[in-house]
Amino acid sequence: MASQAIGLLETKGLIALVQGTDAMLKAANVELVGPMKSVGSMLVSATITGDVAAVKAAIDAGAESAASFGEVVSAHVIARPHDDVSKVLPKATAAKK
């Protein structure tokens, strides 16, 4: 993960997050890490990974799209995170057939 970046999008309400996540995945070559997480108090978040430029472009597109459907609480990119950060990220689940 050393060359990867991490992007976090947090919104108030699930609809805004789903719309933002859809926009992120369509805007750049990024991967959704694990399921979307409920933080509490109507806050939900999604985490993506990819190269730094792709994650930055995806987070920008996702935040803009989510803002039209609800409140964006946070949109953040961590470029080249330490390898141990992957221990606290949601685990990607295998696709069901």
C-alpha positions as CSV (number, residue, x, y, z in Angstrom):
1,M,0.0,0.0,0.0
2,A,3.0,2.3,0.2
3,S,2.4,3.8,-3.3
4,Q,-1.4,4.0,-2.8
5,A,-3.4,6.8,-1.4
6,I,-6.5,6.6,0.9
7,G,-9.6,8.7,0.3
8,L,-12.4,9.2,2.9
9,L,-15.8,10.6,2.3
10,E,-18.2,11.1,5.2
11,T,-21.7,12.4,4.8
12,K,-24.8,12.9,6.8
13,G,-27.3,10.4,5.4
14,L,-26.9,7.3,3.3
15,I,-28.4,8.6,0.1
16,A,-25.7,11.3,-0.2
17,L,-23.0,8.8,0.5
18,V,-24.2,6.3,-2.1
19,Q,-24.4,9.1,-4.7
20,G,-20.9,10.3,-3.8
21,T,-19.5,6.8,-3.8
22,D,-21.0,6.2,-7.3
23,A,-19.4,9.4,-8.6
24,M,-16.0,8.5,-7.0
25,L,-15.9,5.1,-8.6
26,K,-16.9,6.5,-12.0
27,A,-14.6,9.5,-11.9
28,A,-11.2,7.7,-11.5
29,N,-9.5,4.3,-11.3
30,V,-10.1,3.7,-7.6
31,E,-11.2,0.8,-5.5
32,L,-13.8,0.9,-2.7
33,V,-12.3,-0.7,0.5
34,G,-14.8,-2.8,2.3
35,P,-18.4,-1.9,3.0
36,M,-19.6,1.6,3.8
37,K,-19.6,2.2,7.5
38,S,-22.1,3.8,9.8
39,V,-20.4,6.2,12.2
40,G,-23.5,7.2,14.2
41,S,-25.7,10.2,14.4
42,M,-26.7,9.6,10.7
43,L,-23.0,9.9,9.7
44,V,-21.8,7.3,7.2
45,S,-18.4,7.0,5.5
46,A,-16.7,5.2,2.6
47,T,-13.0,4.6,2.0
48,I,-11.3,4.3,-1.4
49,T,-7.7,3.5,-2.4
50,G,-5.7,4.1,-5.6
51,D,-2.9,6.3,-6.8
52,V,-2.7,9.8,-5.4
53,A,-4.0,11.7,-8.4
54,A,-6.9,9.2,-9.0
55,V,-8.0,9.4,-5.3
56,K,-7.8,13.2,-5.3
57,A,-10.0,13.4,-8.4
58,A,-12.4,10.8,-7.1
59,I,-12.8,12.5,-3.7
60,D,-13.4,15.9,-5.4
61,A,-16.1,14.4,-7.7
62,G,-17.7,12.4,-4.9
63,A,-17.9,15.3,-2.5
64,E,-19.4,17.6,-5.2
65,S,-22.0,15.0,-6.1
66,A,-22.9,14.1,-2.5
67,A,-23.3,17.8,-1.6
68,S,-26.2,18.0,-4.1
69,F,-28.0,15.2,-2.2
70,G,-27.1,15.9,1.4
71,E,-24.4,17.3,3.8
72,V,-20.8,16.4,3.2
73,V,-19.1,16.3,6.6
74,S,-15.6,15.5,5.5
75,A,-13.7,14.6,2.4
76,H,-10.0,13.8,2.9
77,V,-7.1,12.3,1.0
78,I,-4.1,10.7,2.7
79,A,-1.3,10.5,0.2
80,R,1.2,7.7,0.7
81,P,0.1,6.5,4.1
82,H,2.3,4.5,6.4
83,D,1.9,0.7,5.9
84,D,0.4,0.2,9.3
85,V,-2.6,2.4,8.4
86,S,-4.0,-0.5,6.5
87,K,-4.6,-2.3,9.8
88,V,-7.4,0.1,10.7
89,L,-9.1,0.2,7.3
90,P,-12.2,-1.9,6.6
91,K,-11.3,-5.2,4.9
92,A,-12.4,-5.7,1.3
93,T,-14.9,-8.5,1.0
94,A,-14.8,-11.0,-1.8
95,A,-17.4,-10.6,-4.5
96,K,-20.2,-13.1,-4.3
97,K,-21.0,-15.1,-7.5
